[in-house]
Amino acid sequence: MTRSRLTMLNVGDIILGPDPEPYFSEVKSTLQEADLVVGQLEVTHTTRDRQAMELGRHPDHLGPLATNGFDLVTMAGNHLMDAGAAGVEDTIEWLDRHRIAHVGAGMNLEEAKRPVILERGGTRIGYLNYNCVGPKSTWAAADKPGNPYLEIITHYELEHETPGGPPTVYSWATMRTLKAMEDDIRALRPLCDVLVVAFHKGIGHTPAKIAQYEQQVSYAAVDAGADLVVAHHAHILRGAEVYKGKTIYHGLCNFVTWVPLLAPSADKDPDSWAMRRIELFGFEPDPEYPTYPFHPEAVYTMIAKCVIEDGAIVQTGWLPCIIEKSGKPVVLGRDGRGQEVMDYVEKITRKARLNAKYEWAGDEILIRAD
């Protein structure tokens, strides 16, 4: 069988609100030209939950996933159960009706763990998806909706003689859940040509930093048979690395992410999550981004791009993007703004001691091992 040359794109967190289609106007053509497009659907959509409706999360607002070429969404994450079982059920129903595949969520653990295999041009691409950041209420069980998960243990060790001072933080996945993930990967491996594992992981709103468990789970996925690892959750970019010849994107930042209610209110209520988030993570949102109140460095984002030939990934890289004040992601080329994003990713990659090197190839950026 002759297999086609394929392009696969992965994007970060997607949160959609009212009138969402215009937010995709600057990326639509890029998405539609790819053979396979995958995004992280950060929240569920339903009319059966009052708060979801107040937040603008009507299922009809998912329409841009269908009109902009998304083939698959990953769903495992800390917000999966925000609208309860109804949110999971209604979102999955909408995705199924619009023939968009989904992974990382289900009405029970068996459904949530089920991999997706998509075929393009004779090549089978398999996906698995895990939540590493909790809360436990999102964890699926035999009779409970939720997501497949890795349980992460965090230990704080005071390594100097200053009681109450800043500790060294250690984190790792429990052996039980790590082995369960490895077993899932090994079971999927013979059923597909390219195997991708997506994680919801990382320290939110914090530039550059990679927690210990992030490399542990990523390396374990590759060792078990993954060809590619992608991640989201931190709402800010992370660098990439190459491990045993396989690329790990440690965090794709945001894509279209509409969250005006996270902007600080005029009264700056100290008990509001908007203000607590600023205090916890030490950043001040730019008031000129009213629907996108994230860390100022979160304006830099990317579209991860992989080229697949003869059933294998032969090239990995990314398209530099920036989030405009309107909240729209814009794909950049090899110009001043594109170089600004590349410089930023190089900086956070070095700071995190990751081994990826980046080089321009036309208007996209390729990944090489150091």
Secondary structure, DSSP 8 states (H G I E B T S, - for coil): -----EEEEEEEEEE--SS-GGGGTTTHHHHHHSSEEEEEE-S---SS-HHHHHTT--GGGGHHHHHTT--EEE--STTTTTTHHHHHHHHHHHHHHTT-EEES-BSSHHHHH--EEEEETTEEEEEEEEE-S--GGGB-BTTB-BB-B--EEEEEE--SS-TTS--EEEEEE-HHHHHHHHHHHHHHGGG-SEEEEEEEES-TT-SS---HHHHHHHHHHHHHT-SEEEEEESSSB--EEEETTEEEE--B-EEEE--GGGS--TT--TTSHHHHHHHHHT----TT-TT--S-GGGGEEEEEEEEEETTEEEEEEEEEEEE-TTS-EEE--SSHHHHHHHHHHHHHHHHTT--EEEEEETTEEEEEE-
